[in-house]
Amino acid sequence: MASSSPFFFFYLFFSLCSLSIRSMAASCSSASFSKNRTYASCEALPHLSAAIHWTFDPANSSISLAFTAPPAASSGWIAWAINPNGVGMIGSQALIAFRHSDGALKVDTFNITSYASIKPSPIDFPSWDLEAEASSGAMVLFAKVKLPKGKTEINQVWQVGTSVTGGVPDKHAMSPENMAAKGTLNLVKGQGVSTVPTPSPAASGAHHLIFLRRRVAGLFLLALLTVFIY
């Protein structure tokens, strides 16, 4: 009986992980935003406790989006970008939300050409309705972006940072979690969901993701400890 106990706890662990993953998807779809903004699709991103919500309009080849993530520090920033020619940060056309010198949370555009330094600049994709909100430690970046005609899949990159100096976001950490924050986004095959409109800014989905991922990590450590005990 004792020899089978580790297998039981591993089975329990993976069952709980499965439930947590489903809960992550649910938290993505149940997020709510100010100004009654709703989106047709969402995806809980695998790194930095981030999520992307979007509606794709194939008629004019544009997306309306809300990107949510907790910044690396209260004085930090969040960023979402499209890389038209690669899969990393270099070459990406970025939208970065951070608090400006006047205290207002705003979104600026950045053409990322190197890791050495960046500055606000026009990007290759027309963008408008740029806004940002903060609530309970998370930020939400809103935008509408025009894409090349016929484009239905994009290379996306996302990041968070700790600070801003002179109106420019400082370099983000180079941890494995940060370096892995990239991937492709299929704009037409996303899971169709709708958010529940509410007048308050929301980052509840991002906070729920943080909690769930920490819970999964804790369950994994508990399962390992159980194996060693038995």
C-alpha positions as CSV (number, residue, x, y, z in Angstrom):
1,M,0.0,0.0,0.0
2,A,2.8,2.4,0.9
3,S,4.6,1.8,-2.3
4,S,1.5,2.9,-4.3
5,S,1.1,6.2,-2.3
6,P,3.5,8.2,-4.5
7,F,1.6,7.2,-7.6
8,F,-1.7,8.3,-6.0
9,F,-0.4,11.7,-5.1
10,F,1.1,12.2,-8.6
11,Y,-2.3,11.3,-10.0
12,L,-3.9,13.8,-7.6
13,F,-1.4,16.4,-8.5
14,F,-2.0,16.1,-12.2
15,S,-5.8,16.1,-11.7
16,L,-5.5,19.4,-9.7
17,C,-3.3,20.8,-12.4
18,S,-5.9,20.0,-15.0
19,L,-8.5,21.8,-12.9
20,S,-6.2,24.8,-12.5
21,I,-5.6,25.0,-16.2
22,R,-9.3,25.0,-16.9
23,S,-9.8,27.7,-14.2
24,M,-7.1,29.8,-15.9
25,A,-9.0,29.7,-19.2
26,A,-12.2,30.6,-17.3
27,S,-10.5,33.6,-15.6
28,C,-9.4,34.8,-19.0
29,S,-12.9,34.7,-20.3
30,S,-14.5,36.2,-17.2
31,A,-12.3,39.3,-17.1
32,S,-14.2,42.6,-17.3
33,F,-13.1,46.1,-18.5
34,S,-14.1,49.7,-18.2
35,K,-16.3,51.6,-20.7
36,N,-18.3,48.4,-21.4
37,R,-15.4,47.1,-23.6
38,T,-15.8,43.5,-24.6
39,Y,-13.7,41.2,-26.8
40,A,-14.5,38.1,-28.9
41,S,-11.5,36.1,-27.9
42,C,-8.9,35.8,-25.2
43,E,-5.8,33.8,-24.3
44,A,-4.1,33.3,-20.9
45,L,-0.4,33.8,-21.9
46,P,2.1,31.2,-20.6
47,H,4.5,33.7,-19.0
48,L,4.5,36.8,-16.7
49,S,0.9,36.2,-15.6
50,A,-0.3,38.0,-18.7
51,A,-3.4,37.7,-20.9
52,I,-4.5,39.1,-24.2
53,H,-8.1,39.8,-25.2
54,W,-9.0,40.8,-28.7
55,T,-11.6,41.2,-31.5
56,F,-10.4,40.7,-35.0
57,D,-12.2,42.6,-37.8
58,P,-11.2,40.9,-41.1
59,A,-13.1,43.5,-43.2
60,N,-10.6,46.2,-42.4
61,S,-7.8,43.9,-41.1
62,S,-7.6,45.4,-37.6
63,I,-7.7,44.2,-34.0
64,S,-9.1,45.8,-30.9
65,L,-7.2,44.5,-27.9
66,A,-6.7,44.6,-24.2
67,F,-3.5,43.3,-22.8
68,T,-3.3,42.7,-19.0
69,A,-0.3,42.0,-16.8
70,P,1.1,42.9,-13.4
71,P,4.2,45.2,-13.8
72,A,7.4,43.9,-12.2
73,A,7.1,46.8,-9.7
74,S,4.6,49.4,-8.7
75,S,6.6,52.0,-10.7
76,G,7.0,49.7,-13.7
77,W,5.6,49.1,-17.1
78,I,3.9,46.5,-19.3
79,A,4.3,46.0,-23.0
80,W,2.7,44.1,-25.9
81,A,4.2,44.1,-29.3
82,I,4.0,42.6,-32.8
83,N,7.2,41.5,-34.5
84,P,6.6,41.5,-38.3
85,N,9.8,39.7,-39.2
86,G,10.8,37.6,-36.2
87,V,9.9,36.0,-32.9
88,G,11.8,38.1,-30.4
89,M,11.8,41.6,-29.0
90,I,14.3,43.1,-31.5
91,G,12.4,44.4,-34.5
92,S,9.1,44.4,-32.6
93,Q,6.6,47.2,-32.9
94,A,5.7,47.8,-29.3
95,L,2.9,49.4,-27.2
96,I,4.2,50.2,-23.7
97,A,2.0,51.4,-20.9
98,F,3.6,53.3,-18.0
99,R,3.0,56.3,-15.7
100,H,4.3,59.6,-17.2
101,S,5.8,62.5,-15.3
102,D,2.4,64.1,-14.9
103,G,1.2,61.0,-13.0
104,A,-1.1,59.8,-15.8
105,L,-0.9,56.2,-17.1
106,K,-0.5,56.4,-20.9
107,V,0.5,54.2,-23.8
108,D,3.4,55.1,-26.1
109,T,4.6,53.4,-29.3
110,F,8.2,52.1,-29.6
111,N,10.1,50.6,-32.6
112,I,12.4,48.3,-30.7
113,T,15.7,48.2,-32.7
114,S,18.1,47.1,-29.9
115,Y,18.3,46.2,-26.2
116,A,20.7,49.1,-25.5
117,S,18.2,52.0,-25.5
118,I,14.7,52.8,-26.7
119,K,12.7,55.9,-27.3
120,P,9.2,56.7,-28.2
121,S,8.8,56.4,-32.0
122,P,6.2,55.7,-34.7
123,I,5.6,52.0,-35.4
124,D,4.9,50.1,-38.6
125,F,1.3,49.4,-37.8
126,P,-1.2,52.3,-37.4
127,S,-2.6,52.3,-33.9
128,W,-5.3,54.4,-32.2
129,D,-7.5,54.5,-29.1
130,L,-4.4,53.9,-26.9
131,E,-5.3,53.9,-23.2
132,A,-4.1,52.3,-20.0
133,E,-5.5,51.6,-16.6
134,A,-4.2,50.3,-13.3
135,S,-6.0,48.4,-10.6
136,S,-4.8,46.4,-7.6
137,G,-1.3,45.9,-8.8
138,A,-2.0,45.1,-12.4
139,M,-2.2,47.2,-15.6
140,V,-4.4,47.0,-18.6
141,L,-3.3,48.3,-22.0
142,F,-6.0,49.0,-24.6
143,A,-5.4,49.6,-28.3
144,K,-6.6,49.2,-31.8
145,V,-4.1,48.2,-34.5
146,K,-4.3,48.0,-38.2
147,L,-2.6,45.0,-39.8
148,P,-1.6,44.2,-43.4
149,K,-4.5,43.0,-45.5
150,G,-5.0,39.2,-45.2
151,K,-2.9,38.9,-42.0
152,T,-4.5,36.4,-39.6
153,E,-1.6,35.3,-37.5
154,I,1.0,37.5,-35.8
155,N,4.2,37.1,-33.8
156,Q,3.5,38.6,-30.4
157,V,5.9,39.6,-27.7
158,W,5.0,40.8,-24.2
159,Q,7.1,42.1,-21.3
160,V,7.0,43.8,-17.9
161,G,9.6,46.0,-16.3
162,T,10.4,47.6,-12.9
163,S,11.0,51.3,-13.6
164,V,10.9,54.2,-16.0
165,T,13.6,56.9,-16.3
166,G,13.2,60.2,-18.1
167,G,10.0,59.1,-19.7
168,V,11.5,55.9,-21.1
169,P,11.0,52.4,-19.7
170,D,14.1,50.8,-18.3
171,K,15.4,47.5,-19.5
172,H,13.4,44.5,-18.3
173,A,14.9,41.5,-16.5
174,M,16.6,38.7,-18.5
175,S,15.2,35.8,-16.5
176,P,14.0,32.7,-18.4
177,E,10.4,33.8,-17.7
178,N,11.0,37.2,-19.4
179,M,13.0,35.7,-22.3
180,A,10.2,33.2,-23.0
181,A,7.5,35.8,-23.3
182,K,6.8,35.5,-27.0
183,G,4.8,33.4,-29.4
184,T,2.3,33.4,-32.2
185,L,-1.3,34.5,-32.0
186,N,-3.9,33.2,-34.4
187,L,-6.5,35.9,-34.7
188,V,-9.3,33.9,-36.2
189,K,-8.9,30.6,-34.3
190,G,-8.9,32.0,-30.8
191,Q,-11.4,30.6,-28.4
192,G,-14.5,32.8,-28.7
193,V,-15.5,34.3,-25.4
194,S,-17.2,37.5,-24.2
195,T,-16.3,39.6,-21.2
196,V,-19.0,40.8,-18.8
197,P,-19.1,44.6,-19.0
198,T,-18.6,46.6,-15.9
199,P,-17.7,50.3,-15.3
200,S,-14.7,49.6,-13.2
201,P,-11.2,49.0,-14.5
202,A,-10.3,45.4,-14.2
203,A,-7.2,43.3,-13.7
204,S,-9.0,40.6,-11.8
205,G,-8.2,38.0,-14.5
206,A,-4.5,38.7,-14.2
207,H,-4.5,38.4,-10.5
208,H,-6.4,35.1,-10.7
209,L,-3.8,33.8,-13.1
210,I,-1.0,34.7,-10.6
211,F,-2.8,32.9,-7.8
212,L,-3.5,29.8,-9.9
213,R,0.1,29.5,-11.2
214,R,1.4,29.8,-7.7
215,R,-1.0,27.2,-6.5
216,V,0.1,24.7,-9.2
217,A,3.7,25.3,-8.2
218,G,2.8,24.6,-4.6
219,L,1.0,21.4,-5.5
220,F,4.0,20.2,-7.5
221,L,6.3,20.7,-4.5
222,L,3.9,19.0,-2.2
223,A,3.7,16.0,-4.6
224,L,7.5,15.7,-4.7
225,L,7.8,16.0,-0.9
226,T,5.2,13.2,-0.5
227,V,7.2,10.9,-2.8
228,F,10.3,11.4,-0.7
229,I,8.4,10.8,2.6
230,Y,6.9,7.6,1.4
